[in-house]
Amino acid sequence: MSAVVPELVVLLDEEGEAVGTADKALVHHARTPLHLAFSCYLLDPEGNVLLTQRALGKRTFPGVWTNSCCGHPAPGERLDDAVRRRVEQELGVVATDVRLVLPGFRYRAEQAGIVENEMCPVHVAVVEGPLSVDPAEVEQVRWEPWRDFRESVLTSGRQVSPWCREQVEQLPADLAGAATASAQRLPPAAR
């Protein structure tokens, strides 16, 4: 019988430099240390965005509707590779045209005493084909036109995760045409 290898997250200082690693299962609590993560918005060929409801059994923000996929790069893993890996693990599809759009996004959010504290670069990618969601990660999915979703968050107070709300405020009206950001603007630990 082999030992279970813990999933590690990269811990950061205030400048975004790596200062160590920690077991993901132990890092999210009332005093969550700053660490590296990512968010991704998946588009279909028609420009609809995939929204996901976080699984009800998740420790952080269970049952909350949010962007397509979030995760943590492993130590030494390129961010775009981490995006592809998590999209395939959580949603069962291959992400193509993975592009960095908000390299400096950072947030802190709390729910039920559990804190998220992340430097979380945001990506956009394209997917095609049927989804095969991991029920431990995703409760439900929904495709919506990006402009309608964005408008409902910005003007109608639509309930989404705190990070999703902040990201939507910074993302353009034409998400499919969003400019690719320079990797030099990423936190140093992610370059």
N, C-alpha and C positions, 0 to 999 in steps of 0.2 A: 504494500500500500504506500503510495507516494504522499508526501506532505502537501497540503494546499499552499500555494504560493500567494502571498497577499498582493492585491493590486496597490501599487504605490502611486502617490501624487507628489508633485514637485513643490516643495515649500519655497516661498519667495520673501525677499526683503522689500522694503517700500519702493526701491528702484526697479524691482522686477528681476533681480539677480537670484539665481538658485542658491539656497542656503541649506538644502538637505532634502530628505524625502520622508514620507510618513505613510502608514497603512491607511488607505482610503476608508476602510471600515471604522477607523478610530479617529479620523480627523474632523468630522462634522459633529460639533457639539456647541455648547454655549459660548466657548472661546475659540472658535475655529481659527486656526492660523491662516494667514494669507497664502494662497496656493494658485497654481496654474490650471486653467480649465479652457474650454472652448464652447461656443454655441454655433449651431448651423441651421440655416433656413434652406429647406429643400424645395425646389421648384420642379414642376412637371414641364413638358415641352410647350404647354399652353400658357405658362406663367402663373399657374396656381401654386399656392404655398401649402405645404403639409404642416398641419397643426397636430400636436400630440397632447393627450391627457396623461400626466404622469401616473404610473401604477399606484393603486390605493395602498399597496404594501411598502412603498418607498419610505425611507426614513426622513428625507427632506422633501417638503412640499408635495405630499401625496395627493393625488386627485386633481392637481392644478393643471389647467390648460396652459400650454407654452409653445415655444418654437419647436422645430422638427426634431432636433437631437442636441444633447449636451453631453459633455464628458470631460475626461482628464487625460492628457497625453502622459504616457509612461516616461520615466526618465530617459532622455536621449532620443525620444520618438519625435519625428517631425510633426508639426500640427496638422498639415494636410493628410498625412498618413493616419493620424489619430482620428480625424474626422471620418475618413473612409472606413476605418476599422469599426468605430462605434455605430455608424449608419448601418453597416452590414450586420453587426451583432444585434442591434435593437430593432431594426426595421426589415432586415432580410433583403435589402436591395443594394446595388452598387452605385455609389455617388461618383459622378463625373463632373468635369469642369469645376473643381473645387477652387473657389476664389476667396481671398481674404478681403473683407470690406470694412471692418472696424477693428484695427489692430490694437488700439489702446483701451478697449472697453474694460471697465472695472466696476464692480458693484459689491455691496454688502446688503444682505437681506436676512430677516429672521422670521421664523414661524414656529410656534409652540416650543420656544426655547432652543431651537436648532438654528445655527447661523451658517449662512453661505458667505464666504469672504474670498473673492476670486478676482484675479486678472484673467479676463475671459475673452480673448479675441474672437470676433464673429466672422463666420464664413457663409457663403452662399454656394450651393451646388445644385446639380440637376440629377434627377432620377427618373427612370422609366420602368415600367413593369409592375406586376402585383407586389404588394407588401406582404411580409410574413413577420408580424410583430412578436417580440419577446414579451409575454404577459408579465414577467417580473419587472419590466421597465415601462411598458406602455399599456394603459387601460383602453384607450380609444384613439382613433385617428380621424382626421377630417381634412379634405382638400377645400381651399377657398381661394377666390381671386385675391391676389396680394393687395390690390388697392382697396377692396372692400374690407379686408381684415384690418389693414392699417388705419383706415378711416374709423372703424368701429372702436379701435383701441384709443385713438387720439381724440375723438369727439364724443363718443357714446359711453365712455367709461367701461368698456368691455373688460371682464375679469380675466386676467392672465397673470402669469408669474411676474414678480417684481423685475427680474432681469429682462424678461421679454418686453415689458412695458418700456423700460429705459432704452432698450435696443431699438424698438419700433420708432421711438421719438428721434433717434439718430439716423435711421435708415431712410433711403430715398423713396420717393413715390414710385419710381421705376426700379424695383429690386433686381429684375433680370438684367437691366442695363447698368447696374451699379459699377462704378469704377473699381478696379482692383487696386488695393492699397499696397504700399511698399512694405516688404517684410522688415525693412530697417526700422519701422515704427512699432514693431512688436516688443514686448518686454524682453530684455536681454536673454533670459532663460529660454525663450521660445525661438530665438533666431538660429 
